[in-house]
Amino acid sequence: MSKSTRRQFILRSATQAASISFVLNGKRITFPSSLLPKAAGPNDRVNLGFIGFGIRGNILLEAAKETQQANLLEVCDCYQGHLERAKERTEGKIATNFAQYKKLLDRNDIDAVVVATPDHWHKRIVLDALSAGKDVYIEKPMTYRIEDGPAMIDGAREHSRIVQVGSQWVSSEQNKRAREIVTSGKLGKVTKVTASYNRNSSTGSWNYPIPADLQDGVNFNWQEWLGPAPAVPYNPERVFRYRKYWDYSGGISTDLFVHLITSIHFIMDAQLPKSVAANGGILHRHDGREVPDTLDALFDYGSFCVNMAGTFNSASTSGQGIQFLGTEGSLSLLLGAGMVQQPEYKREGYEYSIDSWPKAMQEAFLNQDNHRAESQGGTKPAPVNLDFPDKPDATVLHLANFINAVRTRQPSYETAEVGHHAAAAGHMVNLSYRSGKRMLWDAAKGTASEG
Ligand SMILES: NC(=O)c1ccc[n+]([C@@H]2O[C@H](COP(=O)([O-])OP(=O)(O)OC[C@H]3O[C@@H](n4cnc5c(N)ncnc54)[C@H](O)[C@@H]3O)[C@@H](O)[C@H]2O)c1
């Protein structure tokens, strides 16, 4: 089947699937119902290639299998051990490519690529993929620096390709329900959001094990891994623990906060903060890292403020989650898990504040208007636990949403604009942390400056 006939074929079958659509950031977004569409036949599937096959690439390949909407054609990585694992996961069927992603992009039979390399490669590989006519699922954070975003948005537009960014929680039932609750007004006016992402283990703070057989020039290609990053001598620590170094990552803010930020933007229908101020430091994990292990950020979105925190020293009581605080109630999300709605208990502290008055005056005040009832308050409303299916997993749903966009040519669920905005807010946190200054978003210039 020619490429264009194949595209028409998969488009026809996709439009028959049930879909949901709504307006987000002024754009109509359409995606399949939360239940996955039924398994597609081999000719009806989107042909996928994978670039970057480490921790996340493996999860995405398994998610792609679960959607039953994709053929898995080729995987490219700079480490042979990861390519061997790809063979193991596909009964030897997937083609492997050692460190030559452009060759994968040359294949006419690949419709779309899933990119899960470290962040410093995201812009280059996405632009190359778009130029090669591929649709792209790019892992979060979409960008390594704010300036990367507009070029990636333009690339998608210029080549009429689909880009979806990989913050999977926005495809979860939980995030969709939270968005419905907030936009319905049930919480009243939401003026404050608090969020945290904490871990307390060595691997959680990115000290991932390094494979014993890793050898540059034998089964690993250091120069290709470095790509556009500054040239430094070969160092396996940098490869497998790259999130600790500014050359490849933005640490807590772009690795972890970006998940929280994307969900907050989605649920609050927000785009970018007006200003960000951050504090933090390397307070506990003195292991050669450059990025902070503790980070606090304050975001001002105009109609609401966000207080976000991350640490690598205690996770048992705080974990990860987002709380939306409104005038009529609050909503607490444990990311990927439960959600609790707490209607507000309102009670005026009149008795406390007038206790210094003469008794007769107090009585007169309490008998006035509704003061006595307001002072006593009503029955304290019970919290409501909201249940929703946690299967399929958010990554499977997010990938299915991408595949649906590839077929229908409708905007993806998390477009390049959405990904750029979330990553830009994360970069503003780091710019503030590193400069000690508050960062302001300059809408005219499309970037951030010190304020
Ligand atoms: N959405 C999520 O929940 C989630 C979770 C984990 C990671 N991620 C994102 O996925 C990306 C990868 O993270 P990871 O944990 O899998 O890292 P990783 O180090 O485990 O894997 C990255 C892989 O990319 C390969 N690579 C590097 N340069 C390449 C090139 N030029 N061509 C081909 N392969 C190349 C490396 O060899 C490595 O195997 C990051 O952007 C990260 O933020 C997202």
The ligand as an SDF file (V2000), in Angstrom:
LIG
                    3D

 44 48  0  0  0  0  0  0  0  0999 V2000
    6.4090   10.7160   31.0010 N   0  0  0  0  0  0  0  0  0  0  0  0
    7.0690   10.1500   32.0010 C   0  0  0  0  0  0  0  0  0  0  0  0
    6.5080    9.7900   33.0350 O   0  0  0  0  0  0  0  0  0  0  0  0
    8.5520    9.9550   31.8700 C   0  0  0  0  0  0  0  0  0  0  0  0
    9.2200    9.0610   32.7220 C   0  0  0  0  0  0  0  0  0  0  0  0
   10.5850    8.8820   32.5460 C   0  0  0  0  0  0  0  0  0  0  0  0
   11.2730    9.5980   31.5790 C   0  0  0  0  0  0  0  0  0  0  0  0
   10.5940   10.4790   30.7890 N   0  0  0  0  0  0  0  0  0  0  0  0
   11.3190   11.2550   29.7660 C   0  0  0  0  0  0  0  0  0  0  0  0
   11.8200   10.3620   28.7900 O   0  0  0  0  0  0  0  0  0  0  0  0
   13.0830   10.8150   28.3370 C   0  0  0  0  0  0  0  0  0  0  0  0
   14.1080    9.6980   28.5330 C   0  0  0  0  0  0  0  0  0  0  0  0
   14.2050    9.3900   29.9110 O   0  0  0  0  0  0  0  0  0  0  0  0
   14.7160    7.9420   30.3780 P   0  0  0  0  0  0  0  0  0  0  0  0
   14.4760    7.8630   31.8190 O   0  0  0  0  0  0  0  0  0  0  0  0
   14.1460    6.8820   29.5100 O   0  0  0  0  0  0  0  0  0  0  0  0
   16.2850    8.0780   30.1080 O   0  0  0  0  0  0  0  0  0  0  0  0
   17.2900    6.9000   29.7870 P   0  0  0  0  0  0  0  0  0  0  0  0
   18.6580    7.4410   29.9740 O   0  0  0  0  0  0  0  0  0  0  0  0
   16.9090    5.6720   30.5150 O   0  0  0  0  0  0  0  0  0  0  0  0
   17.0450    6.6180   28.2320 O   0  0  0  0  0  0  0  0  0  0  0  0
   17.4010    7.5300   27.2370 C   0  0  0  0  0  0  0  0  0  0  0  0
   17.9090    6.7150   26.0590 C   0  0  0  0  0  0  0  0  0  0  0  0
   18.1400    7.5870   24.9510 O   0  0  0  0  0  0  0  0  0  0  0  0
   19.2630    7.0790   24.2520 C   0  0  0  0  0  0  0  0  0  0  0  0
   19.8060    8.1010   23.3720 N   0  0  0  0  0  0  0  0  0  0  0  0
   20.5140    9.2050   23.6940 C   0  0  0  0  0  0  0  0  0  0  0  0
   20.8440    9.8900   22.5720 N   0  0  0  0  0  0  0  0  0  0  0  0
   20.3260    9.1900   21.5350 C   0  0  0  0  0  0  0  0  0  0  0  0
   20.3760    9.3590   20.1300 C   0  0  0  0  0  0  0  0  0  0  0  0
   20.9910   10.3930   19.5710 N   0  0  0  0  0  0  0  0  0  0  0  0
   19.7740    8.4340   19.3520 N   0  0  0  0  0  0  0  0  0  0  0  0
   19.1550    7.3630   19.8950 C   0  0  0  0  0  0  0  0  0  0  0  0
   19.0930    7.1420   21.2320 N   0  0  0  0  0  0  0  0  0  0  0  0
   19.6750    8.0480   22.0380 C   0  0  0  0  0  0  0  0  0  0  0  0
   20.2070    6.6550   25.3500 C   0  0  0  0  0  0  0  0  0  0  0  0
   21.1800    5.7430   24.8790 O   0  0  0  0  0  0  0  0  0  0  0  0
   19.2530    6.0440   26.3590 C   0  0  0  0  0  0  0  0  0  0  0  0
   19.1100    4.6570   26.2000 O   0  0  0  0  0  0  0  0  0  0  0  0
   13.4070   12.0940   29.1240 C   0  0  0  0  0  0  0  0  0  0  0  0
   13.0530   13.2050   28.3670 O   0  0  0  0  0  0  0  0  0  0  0  0
   12.5100   11.9800   30.3380 C   0  0  0  0  0  0  0  0  0  0  0  0
   12.1460   13.2300   30.8700 O   0  0  0  0  0  0  0  0  0  0  0  0
    9.2600   10.6460   30.9150 C   0  0  0  0  0  0  0  0  0  0  0  0
  1  2  1  0
  2  3  2  0
  2  4  1  0
  4  5  1  0
  4 44  2  0
  5  6  2  0
  6  7  1  0
  7  8  2  0
  8  9  1  0
  8 44  1  0
  9 10  1  0
  9 42  1  0
 10 11  1  0
 11 12  1  0
 11 40  1  0
 12 13  1  0
 13 14  1  0
 14 15  2  0
 14 16  1  0
 14 17  1  0
 17 18  1  0
 18 19  2  0
 18 20  1  0
 18 21  1  0
 21 22  1  0
 22 23  1  0
 23 24  1  0
 23 38  1  0
 24 25  1  0
 25 26  1  0
 25 36  1  0
 26 27  1  0
 26 35  1  0
 27 28  2  0
 28 29  1  0
 29 30  1  0
 29 35  2  0
 30 31  1  0
 30 32  2  0
 32 33  1  0
 33 34  2  0
 34 35  1  0
 36 37  1  0
 36 38  1  0
 38 39  1  0
 40 41  1  0
 40 42  1  0
 42 43  1  0
M  CHG  2   8   1  16  -1
M  END
$$$$
